[in-house]
Amino acid sequence: MRRAVAINLKIPDNAAYTALVTLRRLGIELARLERAQIVRFDDAPDPTTLMAAVEADEALFNPNKHRVTVLDSDAPRPGEVWIVQDNDNRPVGWRLYSSPDLPADRAVLAQAAERLLCNPAIERTIFPK
Amino acid sequence: MSRRIAVLVFPGTNSEEETLRLLRDCGGTAELVHWSRAATLPSFDAYVLPGGFAYEDRIRAGAIAAHDAMMDHVILGAQAGKLVLGICNGAQILLEAGLVPGTAPVRRPTAAFTRNRPEPHFVCTHVYVKLAIEPARSVLTAALDHAALVPAWTANGEGRLAASDDHLRELQDGDHIAFVYANEDGSVDDTANPNQSALGVAGLCNREGNVLALMPHPERDAWTFNHPDRRRSAAMLAPSGGAVLFRSFVEAVVR
């Protein structure tokens, strides 16, 4: 079964904060923004086993600074846009919130991707279904 | 009053000192302008964006810097005809800002200097770049010889030009390809291309020819002591080949 995990920093994410400040400077009103390394697996075990496997992989996961979430589906969550460069299985997930608990809608995601998060010459976007 | 060149310093820029020194050695009146002094940029006549890792390459190399307040002034200046030279990270910023190749609205990038191939590794090696346009095509290269060969050091993990096939044709047809990688004898083939850059591109200019983005560092081969076959002699501080591009740039600024 295809599954995906999101690996976030649990320490302050300076890159996400810089992106948030820049998007606000571009006139895109956001309350907060989260960034995750998404890792997609084609033939994944059950969520518990998958999480344990990711947490044991030192190339992916550093327990001092990361947390792992097994996603409900192999697709962006509400408010999230995935940016893919070379490897379809390793997108960067940007999760945008229009208010502290309200994921941004598709129009805001598209605007943020077009204005900053995605360079279409080398990257493509995957939006929530 | 002499015409002034601003060497922009973003958080993370790291090549500003040698860039400044070479501009001055070439007769330019240049000074460093840090990001906190962005408002002073309109008073300058030309801009140089040096190498480094502006804003730590967050999101993508050059992506955040392209939206910095300093770039507001650089974009306005470039649109008014001021000269702009970007080297390495500076070149990445110019592409992210859309000033080069300049075929779309600003800050809508159509190409990128991105991860090297075949492996996405940092590549640090001595290279030669060859002028691929007629010198007069860009005011920045007007003082160079036809097909001038410029030695430089390439030092990046993301220096490979990438764009769609259609856009690459547009760059060729529009004479945007200012420099290509070449061998020391001036021949051009795949062996000279250190990172599989599309069409062997090392540098691009905009349509008007007043903005040039170059990935390798000519300022790091500007004095004899930093050329690979340097002679350990009293001539170590003599100008080396990389200085010719900066001399051409300074000549264009003061002209």
Interface residues (C-beta under 8 A of the other chain):
Chain A: N14 A15 T18 A19 T22 R25 L26 Q85 D86 R115 L116 L117 N119 P120 A121 I122 E123
Chain B: Y55 E56 R58 I59 R60 A63 I64 H67 E96 R107 P109 T110 A111 A112 T114 R115 P120 A162 A163 S164 H167
